[in-house]
Amino acid sequence: MTRILVGTCSWTDPALVRSGWYPPGRRDAEGRLRYYAERFPVVEVDGTFYALPSERNSRLWVERTPAAFVFDVKAYAPLTGHPVKQPALANVPLEEVWARFAAGVEPLREAGRLGGVLFQFPPWLRPGARAERFLEETAERTAGWPVQVEFRHPSWWEEGQQDLTCALLGKYDFAAVAVDMRQGLPASLPPVTPVTAPRLSVVRFHGRSSSWGRGSKEERFRYDYARAELAEWVPRLHALAEQVDELHVLFNNCCAAAAVHAAETMADLLNLPDPLDPPNPLSPLSPLSPRSSPSS
């Protein structure tokens, strides 16, 4: 049976730290991660989109979390076609940037703790020959990695294109990322749930703010999900879980404690084991059950 892992897209977001969710004495770097990992079995590392990951931090993350805890790591911006976020790397050859990123996540991969590397492509990447070449190059550079792909242009999942998109991602064993977001906006992606890799499916909840595609980051992601809105997804998530080995459900409405509260609610709706309960090694849904290392 599929392991369903529910978590959030950051544990270090300043708004979360200020929200009071972390108790006194658990607000330093080590304390925050240990506290988070006691409550959720997976997290997305968002900071690696803005700055290259370091081997030292990856080793510390492994040391500070339980053996079955997994990290989904967001690919550094230039690797997905976004502008360079670190001025110091503006003139560094792309080959070297790839090498540094690979070295930074290697401790997670070696420890069997790398749930996936998320390639969130920019909204200007549309279906076509150029995009297909980009994906082919990405596949060549990420051989052996568990890769997740989130497109930001809705044309990838329009009727008539969806099957072609699935075939393209399936060709490289890339896991398609489904999203929940506000509908009716020019940049709205439909809530489709494609399965393109049997090992993994990912759903990211961005919130349903009307400011998506404009305004500040806080305005775009400020959203508190109602329990009924999350309940709408339960049948879809169960359907996904029947088709893959592992399902990651991640909340990206990272404004104050909204994401952690939504993740807690979703775990309850899915009737998942409480990470604080004693582990049941026979339960395939247990976030503490043994996990095999990614293939190399």
Secondary structure as the mmCIF struct_conf table of DSSP 4:
data_model
#
loop_
_struct_conf.conf_type_id
_struct_conf.id
_struct_conf.beg_label_comp_id
_struct_conf.beg_label_asym_id
_struct_conf.beg_label_seq_id
_struct_conf.end_label_comp_id
_struct_conf.end_label_asym_id
_struct_conf.end_label_seq_id
STRN STRN1 ARG A 3 THR A 8
BEND BEND1 CYS A 9 CYS A 9
BEND BEND2 TRP A 11 TRP A 11
HELX_RH_AL_P HELX_RH_AL_P1 PRO A 14 SER A 19
TURN_TY1_P TURN_TY1_P1 GLY A 20 GLY A 20
BEND BEND3 TYR A 22 TYR A 22
HELX_LH_PP_P HELX_LH_PP_P1 PRO A 23 PRO A 23
TURN_TY1_P TURN_TY1_P2 PRO A 24 GLY A 25
BEND BEND4 ASP A 28 ASP A 28
HELX_RH_AL_P HELX_RH_AL_P2 ALA A 29 ALA A 37
TURN_TY1_P TURN_TY1_P3 GLU A 38 ARG A 39
BEND BEND5 PRO A 41 PRO A 41
STRN STRN2 VAL A 42 VAL A 45
HELX_RH_3T_P HELX_RH_3T_P1 GLY A 47 PHE A 49
TURN_TY1_P TURN_TY1_P4 TYR A 50 TYR A 50
BEND BEND6 ALA A 51 ALA A 51
HELX_RH_AL_P HELX_RH_AL_P3 GLU A 55 GLU A 63
TURN_TY1_P TURN_TY1_P5 ARG A 64 ARG A 64
BEND BEND7 THR A 65 THR A 65
TURN_TY1_P TURN_TY1_P6 ALA A 67 ALA A 68
STRN STRN3 VAL A 70 LYS A 74
HELX_LH_PP_P HELX_LH_PP_P2 ALA A 75 TYR A 76
HELX_RH_3T_P HELX_RH_3T_P2 ALA A 77 THR A 80
TURN_TY1_P TURN_TY1_P7 GLY A 81 GLY A 81
HELX_LH_PP_P HELX_LH_PP_P3 HIS A 82 VAL A 84
BEND BEND8 LYS A 85 LYS A 85
HELX_RH_3T_P HELX_RH_3T_P3 PRO A 87 LEU A 89
TURN_TY1_P TURN_TY1_P8 ALA A 90 ASN A 91
BEND BEND9 VAL A 92 VAL A 92
HELX_RH_AL_P HELX_RH_AL_P4 LEU A 94 GLU A 110
TURN_TY1_P TURN_TY1_P9 ALA A 111 GLY A 112
STRN STRN4 LEU A 114 GLN A 120
TURN_TY1_P TURN_TY1_P10 PRO A 123 TRP A 124
BEND BEND10 PRO A 127 GLY A 128
HELX_RH_AL_P HELX_RH_AL_P5 ALA A 129 ARG A 141
TURN_TY1_P TURN_TY1_P11 THR A 142 GLY A 144
BEND BEND11 TRP A 145 TRP A 145
STRN STRN5 VAL A 147 GLU A 150
BEND BEND12 HIS A 153 HIS A 153
HELX_RH_3T_P HELX_RH_3T_P4 PRO A 154 TRP A 157
BEND BEND13 GLU A 158 GLU A 158
TURN_TY1_P TURN_TY1_P12 GLU A 159 GLN A 161
HELX_RH_AL_P HELX_RH_AL_P6 GLN A 162 LYS A 171
TURN_TY1_P TURN_TY1_P13 TYR A 172 ASP A 173
HELX_LH_PP_P HELX_LH_PP_P4 PHE A 174 PHE A 174
STRN STRN6 ALA A 175 ASP A 180
BEND BEND14 GLN A 183 LEU A 185
TURN_TY1_P TURN_TY1_P14 PRO A 186 ALA A 187
HELX_LH_PP_P HELX_LH_PP_P5 SER A 188 PRO A 190
TURN_TY1_P TURN_TY1_P15 PRO A 198 ARG A 199
STRN STRN7 LEU A 200 PHE A 205
TURN_TY1_P TURN_TY1_P16 SER A 210 GLY A 213
BEND BEND15 ARG A 214 GLY A 215
HELX_RH_AL_P HELX_RH_AL_P7 LYS A 217 PHE A 221
HELX_RH_AL_P HELX_RH_AL_P8 ARG A 227 ALA A 231
TURN_TY1_P TURN_TY1_P17 GLU A 232 TRP A 233
HELX_RH_AL_P HELX_RH_AL_P9 VAL A 234 ALA A 241
TURN_TY1_P TURN_TY1_P18 GLU A 242 GLN A 243
BEND BEND16 VAL A 244 ASP A 245
STRN STRN8 GLU A 246 PHE A 251
BEND BEND17 CYS A 255 CYS A 255
TURN_TY1_P TURN_TY1_P19 ALA A 256 ALA A 257
HELX_RH_AL_P HELX_RH_AL_P10 ALA A 258 LEU A 269
TURN_TY1_P TURN_TY1_P20 LEU A 270 ASN A 271
HELX_LH_PP_P HELX_LH_PP_P6 LEU A 272 ASP A 274
TURN_TY1_P TURN_TY1_P21 PRO A 275 LEU A 276
BEND BEND18 ASP A 277 ASP A 277
HELX_LH_PP_P HELX_LH_PP_P7 PRO A 278 PRO A 279
TURN_TY1_P TURN_TY1_P22 PRO A 281 LEU A 282
TURN_TY1_P TURN_TY1_P23 PRO A 284 LEU A 285
TURN_TY1_P TURN_TY1_P24 PRO A 287 LEU A 288
BEND BEND19 SER A 289 SER A 289
HELX_LH_PP_P HELX_LH_PP_P8 SER A 292 SER A 295
#
